[in-house]
Amino acid sequence: MAEAQPRDLDSNASGHEDHELDKAFSATLARLTNGISPVALSMAYLDWASHLAAAPQRQIENVRDAMRSSNKLLQRALHYAAPERRPWDLVRPKPTDHRFMKPEWETEPFNLLAQAFLLGEQWWHNATTGVRGVAAANEAVVEFSVRQVLDMFAPSNFPWSNPEVLQKAFQTGGENFVFGWQNWCSDLLQLLASSAPGTGEPEFVVGKTVAVSPGKVIYRNELIELIQYSPTTEQVRPEPILIVPAWIMKYYILDLSPHNSLVKYLTGQGFTVFMISWRNPGAGDRDIAFDDYRTLGVKAALDMIGLILPRRRVHALGYCLGGTLLAITSAAMARDGDNRLRSITLLAAQTDFTEAGELTLFINESQVAFLEDMMWERGYLDTTQMAGAFQLLRSNDLVWSRVSRDYLMGERVHPSDLMAWNADATRLPYRMHSEYLRNLFLHNDLAEGRYAVDGRPIALSDIHTPMFVVGTIRDHVAPWRSAYKIHYEVDADVTFILTSGGHNAGIVVPPSESGHFYQVRTKLADAPYLGPDEWQRTTPRVEGAWWPEWIGWLNARSGRPCDPPSMGVAGVSDDLPEAPGDYVHT
């Protein structure tokens, strides 16, 4: 394995050895709190409560707001049958809040219940924000956690206060509750059997219905399988494409079903495509370092491509954490005079983590130490902790709406390939994840020029390779304004696209799908900087998927078509399996 960043994970900040009893206690506590540090949470509340206690005028304002809202609600309740009454005359749900969007919620008394809940939610938001002296990070933690608790008690979550559920029960004679119980039992059984790898959906089987683009594993080491896909055109562009997916997800997000596979689309446009498939780590891989993903991953893949296509430059694409790794690799290559990259594409990837959205609520010294102790016991971060963190970011959409639909309404959403892929979770090695959280999230070393590769710091400003960067409007993992910071970090031409959708659905957007739109603009390396808000306001909107825009950008930076290369290297690739390989099944 490659040399790790210079930090001893078994020593605390003062240099003393951590006691194993302390780690074991924290790990046990983490199982009870689902990985959330109670110390970090209590310190945030102490900061907020202490400053609020020292602000008597603010307390008076909070009381006045509560009395004003209560009086409005009381008057509304006394006159709810008045003919001039209109739904949502006190407070209206936000456009992104889908809990009360159905017309059933406009009838009484359910409309009154919903407005009472929304008024309470509004009051708590005002009470937990804007308190003078509270640290911004602590304020965000308090507001977020209070919102999570309130969401549990939304009237949409209970059968007797949800008009949609009551109507369904009346129509089916209560059969929806029987189906809901069956759905709950089915989910419980699937959860208990979650140790088995796979999508969990019989309709979507890796290698049969998803990840079916023809190709071959041409290289394997202890961390990756490198897949080379078969050409589908008589001639191909001379520059191949290397795709670096994140290892917090299975690679085939970019090779789902044939109708929405980015791999199939690229080969159909005349490109030779290589894809990294990461091995899912276990307890024995606890010491895999973040830098191992660079050396055994991106660097090894580029070296192998160089054997197949000598002296050919490469279009490199990185998705999510794979994009962060690609940016690190590109900066190190630029520093060392390695010019093998013809272009760099980053999809929903961050290089500066100071504004990484609500995900940063889980990242502070106390929380990172807590996670380290939890991972220390197992040797990796389990799939449940990773999935739980992402679900919290969108609890209304991913948790409570499902509770209402699956268990109260007794319905099921027809599974999709994207849903099946999302259920095919991965683990993260102890050492790598700790280095990732500390060096990138907590200390922001990459953006601030302190991140070291091979013992020397790298700088993103050394990158002069043309870049194509994609952000998505509703990204809760890598907010687009965070991804937009690449404009002033690198010394290169940057074409930035802001597309509709979220972290995954905004990336997997084949041209055949309708309802998508994007904005695109190129900033030359020596052009003045334009802030994200002004960029969004002044950049024209284009209807359709962004994939064809990227193809045009790649074509402008590629040579004339030529004959396809050989599949792999004789003597190295001979005994390796066909795509999708073996590591995707681990």
Summary of the structure (lengths in Angstrom):
residues: 586
radius of gyration: 25.8
end to end distance: 20.3
largest distance: 83.7
contacts: 1883
relative contact order: 0.13
helix: 47%
strand: 12%
